[in-house]
Amino acid sequence: MDGLSRDSYKFLAELRANNNRTWFMENKDRAEELLLAPARELVVEEGELLRKIRPDIIADPRTDRSIYRLNRDTRFSRDKTPYKEHLAVWWWEGGQGRLECPGFYFHFMPDGWGWSIGCYRFSESGLAGWRSALLDKKKGAAFRRIVEEMEKNGINFSQPELKRSPAGFDPAHPMARWLRHKGFYTWNEEPGHPDELFEDGRAEFLFDHFKLGFKLHEWLVRYTQ
């Protein structure tokens, strides 16, 4: 199998309808062929493109590195289905834990796909850097310009985790909207599966989406890592 195919999302649809260990183990070889092998290929191809702009991007085609596990941790979840019904891939940059670093994300579902740029959750030092940079006149203004430009291009952003400004921060501050975040990233999902995802240029197709957030990525790396 060479890259993602329409059989890849059909497999995910089957998994959605048969989300149990017995079915998955009987179809484990298909999961490898239709999802994991193409994901490893994409990690490498996209990593090569991203490193032309950001040489320190990490593209590690292993499970729990750039490739998210298909099995779910159900210990603290009400949803006890054992497997994720999407394929997810991550490229990141920085010195914190991989999910505490800014990066580029792609996921693939039975009925659509999505992409994201940013940091899912800041480390303790990253959160301090985030807040300090937002409150700095020049750094904060640069961030605001980046976000406003992206919003004009139809980019959606994550919602803040805090309902109110953190303790010690003025709720009327011009940057209060963003100070309530404990991580910050874009979030865009598209219905269907464009032909470009199944062609040789799939990495370039994703790159064209990711480049819309290069300025945000650079800002986050500079001030949260």
N, C-alpha and C positions, 0 to 999 in steps of 0.2 A: 504494500500500500504506500503510495507516494503522496503524503500530505492529507489534510482533511478532505473528506468527500461527503456527498449527500448521504452515504451510508453511515457516516459518523453521527449525524444528527438523528437519523432513523434509529440507530442503536440507543441513543439517549432517550428517545421516545419510548422504546421498548423497556428500557430501565425504569422510566417513570411509571410504566404500567406494571412492572414486576420488581418493585424495589424490595427485594429480600435476598438473603445470603445464598439460598439454594440456587435461585435463578442466576445470580451473578457468578457464582463459582462454576456453573455449567457454561457460562459465556465469558469466562475470564480471558480466553485467548482472543475472542473478538474485541474485548475492551483494549487489549494490548495492540491489536492490529489497527483498530479504527479510531482509537483515542490517544493512547499513550505514545505509540511510535510517532504519529504525526505531530504530537505536542513537542516531543524532543527535537524533531526536525525544525519546527517553528521557533523554538527557543534559540537555537543556534543561528538560524537565518536572520531573525529579527535582531538578535544581539549584535551581529556583525554590522547591521545598518545603524543601530543606535550608538555603537561605539565610534562611528565616524563623527558624531556630534558630541557624545559624552564618552570619552575613552575609558572611564572607570566603571561603566555600567557592568553589572554582574548578570550573566546569562548562564545559568547552571542547570543543564537538562536532567536533573534528578528530581525524584519525588521528594516533597518537603523542601525543595529549594525553589527553582523556577516553576515547577509543576506541582500544583496542589493535589493532595490525596483525593481519590474518589470516595473513599470511605469516610463517614462522618463520625465525629466525637459526639455521642448521644448522651453522655453522662449527665449534663446539666441542661439538656434541651427537652422541651415538651414533644418535639418531633422526633420519634424514635426510628424513623426510616434509616436504614444503615448506610445508604449511599447517596452521594450528591448526584443531582440530575443535570449537571453541567460540567464542562471541562474548563479549568481555570489555569492561567499562565501569568507569570510575574517576572519582570526585569527591574532591578533596583540599583541604587547607588548610595553609598554612605557608609559610615562606620558603626552604626547602631545595628540592632537586630534587623533581620530582613524585612519584617513588617513594620518596623519603626523608621524605615528609610523611605525617601521619595522614590517613586518608580513608575513603571508603565504596566498596565494590567489589561488582560483580554479574557473574556469568557464566552463560551459557546453553549447554547441551550437547544432543546428540541424545537423551539419555536422562535428563536432569535439569537442575538449576540450582543455583547456589550464591551465597552472599553473605558479605561479610567487612567488618570494621571494624578499623582500626588502621594500623600502619606496617610495610611490607614489610621495609625495611632502614633503619636509622638512619644518618644522616651521621656523620662523626667527632665533630662537636660535639653532635649529637643523642644519640649513644651515651654521651657523657660526661654530658649532662644527664639521661638515663635512669638511669644508675647513681647519680648524685648524688641524684636525687629518691627513688630506692628506699631509699637509706641514710638519708635524712632521716626523722626520727621521724614527723612529722605527714604529710608528703607520702607516705611509704611506707605509712603506715596507711590513708590515703585510697585509695591504689591497691589495697591488699589488700581493702578493703571492696567496692570496685567489682568486682573480679574474682570474689570469693566470691559476690556477688549474681548476677552473670552466670552463674556455674557452676550455681547453684541453678536458674536458668531454662533449663538445658540447652545453654548456649553452649559451644562447643569452642574451644580456643586452639592457636596454633601451637606446635610443639615447639622447645626451645632449640637453637641452632646449636652451642653449646659443650658438650662432654661433662663438663667440670669448671669450677669457678668461675674467672673470669679471674685472671690473675696479680695478686697484691696484695690479693685479696679473700678473706675468711674463708669456706671452704666450709661451715662450720657456722652462718653468719649466717642469721637467720630469713628473709631475702630472697634467699638463695642460689638458690632455685628460679628466680627471674626474672633474676637477675644474669647467667645464662648465655645470655640472649637477646641477639641483635644486631639484632633487629626483633621487633615484637610485634603480633599481630593475631588476631582470631577466625577460625575456619574452619568453615563450615557448608554442607554440600551436601544437597540433597533429591532423591529420585528422582521421576521424572515431571515433568509440566508443569501446575501448577494453572491453572484457568480464569482466575484473576485476572491472570495475566501477559499475557493476550490481550484484556483489556478496557480500557475507557477509564480505569479506576482503577488501572492497573498501577503508576504512580508512587507512589500512596498505599499500595499493597500493599507495595512495597519500603520505603517510608518507615516503615511499621509494624515492619518487621524492623530497619531501621537505628537506630531510636530506642532499641532495647534497649542500644545501645552509645554513646549520646551522652555519658555521664559519662566513659567510657574515652577517647573522642575528645577531649573537653575537657582531660582530664589530660595526654594525650600532646602536644597542641598547646602547652599551657602549659609543659611541662618539656623538650620535645625540639626545639622550634623557636626 
